[in-house]
Amino acid sequence: MEKGPAKRSFANVLTMVGFYCTTGLLSVMVIPVLATIAYGFGFCSVLIFIAGFIRTFGVTWIHMNLGPGIEVPTEWSMLYSTIVGGIVGGIAYVSWRGLRNYMNFLSASYKKVLPGSRTA
């Protein structure tokens, strides 16, 4: 807490303690999960597009299955990889947006809790 014109009332101190405790514990879980999903799924969506493109031209070591024993025909590889890559990329985008929104919320909440930021 900074020294200055802001009053350090008991309510202000409890508000700050509550903010730091709750956001600290929640952030330990939320930020790594959203970041891992966003960047991991984003990277995987690019790999899915590349695999579909390569498989379309006859690469045999890339396998695409709809289920157990149901192989995607080679000529449908690009369409299949576009659909699956789009879904995975959409999940990555939603997670990235959620991470940004959460970080912006934390920043705005932190600014509200800082001493001297509220008018009495």
mmCIF file of the C-alpha atoms, coordinates in Angstrom:
data_MODEL
# 
_entry.id   MODEL 
# 
loop_
_atom_site.group_PDB 
_atom_site.id 
_atom_site.type_symbol 
_atom_site.label_atom_id 
_atom_site.label_alt_id 
_atom_site.label_comp_id 
_atom_site.label_asym_id 
_atom_site.label_entity_id 
_atom_site.label_seq_id 
_atom_site.pdbx_PDB_ins_code 
_atom_site.Cartn_x 
_atom_site.Cartn_y 
_atom_site.Cartn_z 
_atom_site.occupancy 
_atom_site.B_iso_or_equiv 
_atom_site.pdbx_formal_charge 
_atom_site.auth_seq_id 
_atom_site.auth_comp_id 
_atom_site.auth_asym_id 
_atom_site.auth_atom_id 
_atom_site.pdbx_PDB_model_num 
ATOM 1   C CA . MET A 1 1   ? 0.000   0.000   0.000   1.00 0.00 ? 1   MET A CA 1 
ATOM 2   C CA . GLU A 1 2   ? 1.313   3.375   -0.963  1.00 0.00 ? 2   GLU A CA 1 
ATOM 3   C CA . LYS A 1 3   ? 1.575   6.289   1.395   1.00 0.00 ? 3   LYS A CA 1 
ATOM 4   C CA . GLY A 1 4   ? -0.464  9.243   0.348   1.00 0.00 ? 4   GLY A CA 1 
ATOM 5   C CA . PRO A 1 5   ? -3.827  10.918  0.571   1.00 0.00 ? 5   PRO A CA 1 
ATOM 6   C CA . ALA A 1 6   ? -5.788  7.654   0.365   1.00 0.00 ? 6   ALA A CA 1 
ATOM 7   C CA . LYS A 1 7   ? -7.312  6.504   3.626   1.00 0.00 ? 7   LYS A CA 1 
ATOM 8   C CA . ARG A 1 8   ? -6.310  3.045   4.788   1.00 0.00 ? 8   ARG A CA 1 
ATOM 9   C CA . SER A 1 9   ? -9.498  1.994   6.392   1.00 0.00 ? 9   SER A CA 1 
ATOM 10  C CA . PHE A 1 10  ? -10.091 -1.524  7.626   1.00 0.00 ? 10  PHE A CA 1 
ATOM 11  C CA . ALA A 1 11  ? -12.576 -2.091  4.783   1.00 0.00 ? 11  ALA A CA 1 
ATOM 12  C CA . ASN A 1 12  ? -9.993  -1.042  2.171   1.00 0.00 ? 12  ASN A CA 1 
ATOM 13  C CA . VAL A 1 13  ? -7.403  -3.398  3.609   1.00 0.00 ? 13  VAL A CA 1 
ATOM 14  C CA . LEU A 1 14  ? -9.900  -6.294  3.696   1.00 0.00 ? 14  LEU A CA 1 
ATOM 15  C CA . THR A 1 15  ? -10.931 -5.542  0.124   1.00 0.00 ? 15  THR A CA 1 
ATOM 16  C CA . MET A 1 16  ? -7.325  -5.677  -1.043  1.00 0.00 ? 16  MET A CA 1 
ATOM 17  C CA . VAL A 1 17  ? -6.579  -8.867  0.903   1.00 0.00 ? 17  VAL A CA 1 
ATOM 18  C CA . GLY A 1 18  ? -9.687  -10.537 -0.503  1.00 0.00 ? 18  GLY A CA 1 
ATOM 19  C CA . PHE A 1 19  ? -8.820  -9.449  -4.030  1.00 0.00 ? 19  PHE A CA 1 
ATOM 20  C CA . TYR A 1 20  ? -5.262  -10.740 -3.871  1.00 0.00 ? 20  TYR A CA 1 
ATOM 21  C CA . CYS A 1 21  ? -6.236  -14.041 -2.260  1.00 0.00 ? 21  CYS A CA 1 
ATOM 22  C CA . THR A 1 22  ? -9.060  -14.863 -4.660  1.00 0.00 ? 22  THR A CA 1 
ATOM 23  C CA . THR A 1 23  ? -7.400  -13.730 -7.870  1.00 0.00 ? 23  THR A CA 1 
ATOM 24  C CA . GLY A 1 24  ? -4.118  -15.340 -6.901  1.00 0.00 ? 24  GLY A CA 1 
ATOM 25  C CA . LEU A 1 25  ? -5.648  -18.762 -6.328  1.00 0.00 ? 25  LEU A CA 1 
ATOM 26  C CA . LEU A 1 26  ? -7.954  -18.544 -9.329  1.00 0.00 ? 26  LEU A CA 1 
ATOM 27  C CA . SER A 1 27  ? -5.245  -17.225 -11.630 1.00 0.00 ? 27  SER A CA 1 
ATOM 28  C CA . VAL A 1 28  ? -2.951  -20.123 -10.766 1.00 0.00 ? 28  VAL A CA 1 
ATOM 29  C CA . MET A 1 29  ? -5.536  -22.404 -12.383 1.00 0.00 ? 29  MET A CA 1 
ATOM 30  C CA . VAL A 1 30  ? -7.201  -20.279 -15.059 1.00 0.00 ? 30  VAL A CA 1 
ATOM 31  C CA . ILE A 1 31  ? -4.238  -18.605 -16.762 1.00 0.00 ? 31  ILE A CA 1 
ATOM 32  C CA . PRO A 1 32  ? -2.104  -21.730 -17.395 1.00 0.00 ? 32  PRO A CA 1 
ATOM 33  C CA . VAL A 1 33  ? -5.106  -23.758 -18.588 1.00 0.00 ? 33  VAL A CA 1 
ATOM 34  C CA . LEU A 1 34  ? -6.351  -21.117 -21.014 1.00 0.00 ? 34  LEU A CA 1 
ATOM 35  C CA . ALA A 1 35  ? -2.834  -20.365 -22.271 1.00 0.00 ? 35  ALA A CA 1 
ATOM 36  C CA . THR A 1 36  ? -2.065  -24.050 -22.830 1.00 0.00 ? 36  THR A CA 1 
ATOM 37  C CA . ILE A 1 37  ? -5.324  -24.626 -24.671 1.00 0.00 ? 37  ILE A CA 1 
ATOM 38  C CA . ALA A 1 38  ? -4.961  -21.471 -26.758 1.00 0.00 ? 38  ALA A CA 1 
ATOM 39  C CA . TYR A 1 39  ? -1.393  -22.000 -27.903 1.00 0.00 ? 39  TYR A CA 1 
ATOM 40  C CA . GLY A 1 40  ? -1.461  -25.812 -27.988 1.00 0.00 ? 40  GLY A CA 1 
ATOM 41  C CA . PHE A 1 41  ? -4.654  -26.028 -30.001 1.00 0.00 ? 41  PHE A CA 1 
ATOM 42  C CA . GLY A 1 42  ? -3.518  -23.163 -32.247 1.00 0.00 ? 42  GLY A CA 1 
ATOM 43  C CA . PHE A 1 43  ? -0.307  -25.010 -33.056 1.00 0.00 ? 43  PHE A CA 1 
ATOM 44  C CA . CYS A 1 44  ? -2.221  -28.261 -33.611 1.00 0.00 ? 44  CYS A CA 1 
ATOM 45  C CA . SER A 1 45  ? -4.682  -26.588 -35.984 1.00 0.00 ? 45  SER A CA 1 
ATOM 46  C CA . VAL A 1 46  ? -1.779  -25.449 -38.169 1.00 0.00 ? 46  VAL A CA 1 
ATOM 47  C CA . LEU A 1 47  ? -0.356  -28.970 -38.128 1.00 0.00 ? 47  LEU A CA 1 
ATOM 48  C CA . ILE A 1 48  ? -3.751  -30.422 -39.073 1.00 0.00 ? 48  ILE A CA 1 
ATOM 49  C CA . PHE A 1 49  ? -3.991  -28.096 -42.096 1.00 0.00 ? 49  PHE A CA 1 
ATOM 50  C CA . ILE A 1 50  ? -0.461  -29.007 -43.177 1.00 0.00 ? 50  ILE A CA 1 
ATOM 51  C CA . ALA A 1 51  ? -1.108  -32.748 -42.726 1.00 0.00 ? 51  ALA A CA 1 
ATOM 52  C CA . GLY A 1 52  ? -4.274  -32.574 -44.808 1.00 0.00 ? 52  GLY A CA 1 
ATOM 53  C CA . PHE A 1 53  ? -2.497  -30.651 -47.543 1.00 0.00 ? 53  PHE A CA 1 
ATOM 54  C CA . ILE A 1 54  ? 0.415   -33.093 -47.628 1.00 0.00 ? 54  ILE A CA 1 
ATOM 55  C CA . ARG A 1 55  ? -1.837  -36.168 -47.493 1.00 0.00 ? 55  ARG A CA 1 
ATOM 56  C CA . THR A 1 56  ? -3.868  -34.858 -50.434 1.00 0.00 ? 56  THR A CA 1 
ATOM 57  C CA . PHE A 1 57  ? -0.746  -35.213 -52.593 1.00 0.00 ? 57  PHE A CA 1 
ATOM 58  C CA . GLY A 1 58  ? -0.277  -38.875 -51.704 1.00 0.00 ? 58  GLY A CA 1 
ATOM 59  C CA . VAL A 1 59  ? 1.814   -39.045 -48.545 1.00 0.00 ? 59  VAL A CA 1 
ATOM 60  C CA . THR A 1 60  ? 0.979   -42.468 -47.125 1.00 0.00 ? 60  THR A CA 1 
ATOM 61  C CA . TRP A 1 61  ? 2.334   -42.175 -43.574 1.00 0.00 ? 61  TRP A CA 1 
ATOM 62  C CA . ILE A 1 62  ? -0.326  -39.627 -42.510 1.00 0.00 ? 62  ILE A CA 1 
ATOM 63  C CA . HIS A 1 63  ? -3.485  -41.381 -41.328 1.00 0.00 ? 63  HIS A CA 1 
ATOM 64  C CA . MET A 1 64  ? -6.860  -39.680 -40.915 1.00 0.00 ? 64  MET A CA 1 
ATOM 65  C CA . ASN A 1 65  ? -9.670  -41.715 -39.404 1.00 0.00 ? 65  ASN A CA 1 
ATOM 66  C CA . LEU A 1 66  ? -13.325 -40.979 -38.722 1.00 0.00 ? 66  LEU A CA 1 
ATOM 67  C CA . GLY A 1 67  ? -13.407 -43.764 -36.179 1.00 0.00 ? 67  GLY A CA 1 
ATOM 68  C CA . PRO A 1 68  ? -12.014 -47.242 -35.603 1.00 0.00 ? 68  PRO A CA 1 
ATOM 69  C CA . GLY A 1 69  ? -11.429 -48.821 -38.991 1.00 0.00 ? 69  GLY A CA 1 
ATOM 70  C CA . ILE A 1 70  ? -12.942 -45.938 -41.017 1.00 0.00 ? 70  ILE A CA 1 
ATOM 71  C CA . GLU A 1 71  ? -10.163 -44.254 -42.995 1.00 0.00 ? 71  GLU A CA 1 
ATOM 72  C CA . VAL A 1 72  ? -10.747 -40.904 -44.730 1.00 0.00 ? 72  VAL A CA 1 
ATOM 73  C CA . PRO A 1 73  ? -10.136 -41.281 -48.500 1.00 0.00 ? 73  PRO A CA 1 
ATOM 74  C CA . THR A 1 74  ? -7.035  -39.446 -49.712 1.00 0.00 ? 74  THR A CA 1 
ATOM 75  C CA . GLU A 1 75  ? -9.032  -37.155 -51.997 1.00 0.00 ? 75  GLU A CA 1 
ATOM 76  C CA . TRP A 1 76  ? -11.105 -35.956 -49.010 1.00 0.00 ? 76  TRP A CA 1 
ATOM 77  C CA . SER A 1 77  ? -8.075  -35.193 -46.835 1.00 0.00 ? 77  SER A CA 1 
ATOM 78  C CA . MET A 1 78  ? -8.048  -31.440 -47.458 1.00 0.00 ? 78  MET A CA 1 
ATOM 79  C CA . LEU A 1 79  ? -11.760 -31.050 -46.699 1.00 0.00 ? 79  LEU A CA 1 
ATOM 80  C CA . TYR A 1 80  ? -11.505 -33.202 -43.578 1.00 0.00 ? 80  TYR A CA 1 
ATOM 81  C CA . SER A 1 81  ? -8.429  -31.365 -42.296 1.00 0.00 ? 81  SER A CA 1 
ATOM 82  C CA . THR A 1 82  ? -10.076 -27.998 -42.981 1.00 0.00 ? 82  THR A CA 1 
ATOM 83  C CA . ILE A 1 83  ? -13.136 -28.944 -40.931 1.00 0.00 ? 83  ILE A CA 1 
ATOM 84  C CA . VAL A 1 84  ? -11.209 -30.516 -38.041 1.00 0.00 ? 84  VAL A CA 1 
ATOM 85  C CA . GLY A 1 85  ? -8.514  -27.814 -38.121 1.00 0.00 ? 85  GLY A CA 1 
ATOM 86  C CA . GLY A 1 86  ? -11.213 -25.137 -38.105 1.00 0.00 ? 86  GLY A CA 1 
ATOM 87  C CA . ILE A 1 87  ? -12.875 -26.665 -35.046 1.00 0.00 ? 87  ILE A CA 1 
ATOM 88  C CA . VAL A 1 88  ? -9.561  -26.991 -33.205 1.00 0.00 ? 88  VAL A CA 1 
ATOM 89  C CA . GLY A 1 89  ? -8.559  -23.467 -34.275 1.00 0.00 ? 89  GLY A CA 1 
ATOM 90  C CA . GLY A 1 90  ? -11.917 -22.144 -33.080 1.00 0.00 ? 90  GLY A CA 1 
ATOM 91  C CA . ILE A 1 91  ? -11.336 -23.680 -29.656 1.00 0.00 ? 91  ILE A CA 1 
ATOM 92  C CA . ALA A 1 92  ? -7.880  -22.060 -29.602 1.00 0.00 ? 92  ALA A CA 1 
ATOM 93  C CA . TYR A 1 93  ? -9.333  -18.668 -30.547 1.00 0.00 ? 93  TYR A CA 1 
ATOM 94  C CA . VAL A 1 94  ? -12.080 -18.833 -27.900 1.00 0.00 ? 94  VAL A CA 1 
ATOM 95  C CA . SER A 1 95  ? -9.500  -19.795 -25.262 1.00 0.00 ? 95  SER A CA 1 
ATOM 96  C CA . TRP A 1 96  ? -7.194  -16.959 -26.337 1.00 0.00 ? 96  TRP A CA 1 
ATOM 97  C CA . ARG A 1 97  ? -10.056 -14.454 -26.171 1.00 0.00 ? 97  ARG A CA 1 
ATOM 98  C CA . GLY A 1 98  ? -11.032 -15.794 -22.748 1.00 0.00 ? 98  GLY A CA 1 
ATOM 99  C CA . LEU A 1 99  ? -7.452  -15.401 -21.560 1.00 0.00 ? 99  LEU A CA 1 
ATOM 100 C CA . ARG A 1 100 ? -7.304  -11.816 -22.822 1.00 0.00 ? 100 ARG A CA 1 
ATOM 101 C CA . ASN A 1 101 ? -10.656 -10.973 -21.237 1.00 0.00 ? 101 ASN A CA 1 
ATOM 102 C CA . TYR A 1 102 ? -9.605  -12.523 -17.933 1.00 0.00 ? 102 TYR A CA 1 
ATOM 103 C CA . MET A 1 103 ? -6.321  -10.601 -17.920 1.00 0.00 ? 103 MET A CA 1 
ATOM 104 C CA . ASN A 1 104 ? -8.133  -7.341  -18.765 1.00 0.00 ? 104 ASN A CA 1 
ATOM 105 C CA . PHE A 1 105 ? -10.627 -8.037  -15.973 1.00 0.00 ? 105 PHE A CA 1 
ATOM 106 C CA . LEU A 1 106 ? -7.794  -8.600  -13.513 1.00 0.00 ? 106 LEU A CA 1 
ATOM 107 C CA . SER A 1 107 ? -6.079  -5.391  -14.583 1.00 0.00 ? 107 SER A CA 1 
ATOM 108 C CA . ALA A 1 108 ? -9.265  -3.357  -14.227 1.00 0.00 ? 108 ALA A CA 1 
ATOM 109 C CA . SER A 1 109 ? -10.032 -4.937  -10.861 1.00 0.00 ? 109 SER A CA 1 
ATOM 110 C CA . TYR A 1 110 ? -6.496  -4.303  -9.652  1.00 0.00 ? 110 TYR A CA 1 
ATOM 111 C CA . LYS A 1 111 ? -6.767  -0.630  -10.578 1.00 0.00 ? 111 LYS A CA 1 
ATOM 112 C CA . LYS A 1 112 ? -10.014 -0.364  -8.596  1.00 0.00 ? 112 LYS A CA 1 
ATOM 113 C CA . VAL A 1 113 ? -8.439  -1.905  -5.502  1.00 0.00 ? 113 VAL A CA 1 
ATOM 114 C CA . LEU A 1 114 ? -5.291  0.229   -5.517  1.00 0.00 ? 114 LEU A CA 1 
ATOM 115 C CA . PRO A 1 115 ? -5.174  2.799   -2.736  1.00 0.00 ? 115 PRO A CA 1 
ATOM 116 C CA . GLY A 1 116 ? -6.066  6.246   -3.966  1.00 0.00 ? 116 GLY A CA 1 
ATOM 117 C CA . SER A 1 117 ? -7.940  5.005   -6.990  1.00 0.00 ? 117 SER A CA 1 
ATOM 118 C CA . ARG A 1 118 ? -11.338 5.308   -5.340  1.00 0.00 ? 118 ARG A CA 1 
ATOM 119 C CA . THR A 1 119 ? -12.881 8.566   -4.376  1.00 0.00 ? 119 THR A CA 1 
ATOM 120 C CA . ALA A 1 120 ? -14.264 8.622   -0.866  1.00 0.00 ? 120 ALA A CA 1 
# 
